[in-house]
Amino acid sequence: MRIYKTKNYDEMSKKAAQIIAAQIELKPECVLGLATGSTPVGTYQNLVKWYQEGSLDFSGVSSCNLDEYKGLSPENEQSYRYFMNHNLFDHVNIDKERTFVPNGLEEDSKQACEMHEQAIRALGGIDLQLLGLGRNGHIGFNEPADHFPKETHCVNLTESTIQANKRFFSDESEVPRQAYTMGIGTIMNAAKILVVVSGEDKADALCAMISGPITPDVPASILQLHPDVTVVADEAALSKLK
């Protein structure tokens, strides 16, 4: 596991974007596993900037996203398809027909999850998976549990996640209660994994991920077993790591 320490969020974002850009340069037809949330926004902004400057080409890139809320349409401003369009896809020359996000409108959970797994398999697997880190050590929507889920699955969102997400909705009743998310096994099958972490509120989770016991109580701890993981984190997030 490689760890890059940066001074702040902006440096973290630039370093993470450099790693993704290097993957695209190395393999122009690569498959990127992408994440949503506030942490990777700066990373995407750097990638868009470099594309607009003419130094980065997304024309051969395919992507698969970690997760999507069940019940939200791609046009809903809180859906992760909308997030990806707004923060990356609409601003670069990626073919949207080769960008895959779980279908939040598919009511058959088994069908929705299998379709996403099939998309990943059809692309030949993920070359580089981008991850954020939850305060409780979750990755994707894989929350602390008694086991590591293997493949894409439907999860019931925890009350803490619902409360954290309600600020994005006009009323708490509108907050989705379920989501489709890649399983730990699917994430671990990626050739490379890049984890971006920022802020003192993530320090305990990052410390547990890197140096704690491997346990489904801290889902991200499983990354200790992956052969190619890079962590890019700012000083605040690394403050509790000895």
Secondary structure in CASP SS format (residue, H / E / C, confidence):
PFRMAT SS
TARGET T0000
AUTHOR 0000-0000-0000
METHOD secondary structure of the structure
MODEL  1
M C 1.00
R E 1.00
I E 1.00
Y E 1.00
K E 1.00
T E 1.00
K C 1.00
N C 1.00
Y H 1.00
D H 1.00
E H 1.00
M H 1.00
S H 1.00
K H 1.00
K H 1.00
A H 1.00
A H 1.00
Q H 1.00
I H 1.00
I H 1.00
A H 1.00
A H 1.00
Q H 1.00
I H 1.00
E H 1.00
L H 1.00
K C 1.00
P C 1.00
E C 1.00
C C 1.00
V E 1.00
L E 1.00
G E 1.00
L E 1.00
A C 1.00
T C 1.00
G C 1.00
S C 1.00
T C 1.00
P C 1.00
V H 1.00
G H 1.00
T H 1.00
Y H 1.00
Q H 1.00
N H 1.00
L H 1.00
V H 1.00
K H 1.00
W H 1.00
Y H 1.00
Q H 1.00
E C 1.00
G C 1.00
S C 1.00
L C 1.00
D C 1.00
F C 1.00
S C 1.00
G C 1.00
V C 1.00
S E 1.00
S E 1.00
C E 1.00
N E 1.00
L C 1.00
D E 1.00
E E 1.00
Y E 1.00
K C 1.00
G C 1.00
L C 1.00
S C 1.00
P C 1.00
E C 1.00
N C 1.00
E C 1.00
Q C 1.00
S C 1.00
Y H 1.00
R H 1.00
Y H 1.00
F H 1.00
M H 1.00
N H 1.00
H H 1.00
N H 1.00
L C 1.00
F H 1.00
D H 1.00
H H 1.00
V C 1.00
N C 1.00
I C 1.00
D C 1.00
K H 1.00
E H 1.00
R H 1.00
T E 1.00
F E 1.00
V C 1.00
P C 1.00
N C 1.00
G C 1.00
L C 1.00
E C 1.00
E C 1.00
D C 1.00
S H 1.00
K H 1.00
Q H 1.00
A H 1.00
C H 1.00
E H 1.00
M H 1.00
H H 1.00
E H 1.00
Q H 1.00
A H 1.00
I H 1.00
R H 1.00
A H 1.00
L C 1.00
G C 1.00
G C 1.00
I C 1.00
D C 1.00
L E 1.00
Q E 1.00
L E 1.00
L E 1.00
G C 1.00
L C 1.00
G C 1.00
R C 1.00
N C 1.00
G C 1.00
H C 1.00
I E 1.00
G C 1.00
F C 1.00
N E 1.00
E C 1.00
P C 1.00
A C 1.00
D C 1.00
H C 1.00
F C 1.00
P C 1.00
K C 1.00
E C 1.00
T C 1.00
H E 1.00
C E 1.00
V E 1.00
N E 1.00
L C 1.00
T C 1.00
E H 1.00
S H 1.00
T H 1.00
I H 1.00
Q H 1.00
A H 1.00
N H 1.00
K H 1.00
R H 1.00
F H 1.00
F C 1.00
S C 1.00
D C 1.00
E H 1.00
S H 1.00
E H 1.00
V C 1.00
P C 1.00
R C 1.00
Q E 1.00
A E 1.00
Y E 1.00
T E 1.00
M C 1.00
G C 1.00
I H 1.00
G H 1.00
T H 1.00
I H 1.00
M H 1.00
N C 1.00
A C 1.00
A C 1.00
K E 1.00
I E 1.00
L E 1.00
V E 1.00
V E 1.00
V E 1.00
S C 1.00
G C 1.00
E H 1.00
D H 1.00
K H 1.00
A H 1.00
D H 1.00
A H 1.00
L H 1.00
C H 1.00
A H 1.00
M H 1.00
I H 1.00
S H 1.00
G C 1.00
P C 1.00
I C 1.00
T E 1.00
P C 1.00
D C 1.00
V E 1.00
P H 1.00
A H 1.00
S H 1.00
I H 1.00
L H 1.00
Q H 1.00
L H 1.00
H C 1.00
P C 1.00
D C 1.00
V E 1.00
T E 1.00
V E 1.00
V E 1.00
A E 1.00
D E 1.00
E C 1.00
A C 1.00
A C 1.00
L C 1.00
S C 1.00
K C 1.00
L C 1.00
K C 1.00
END
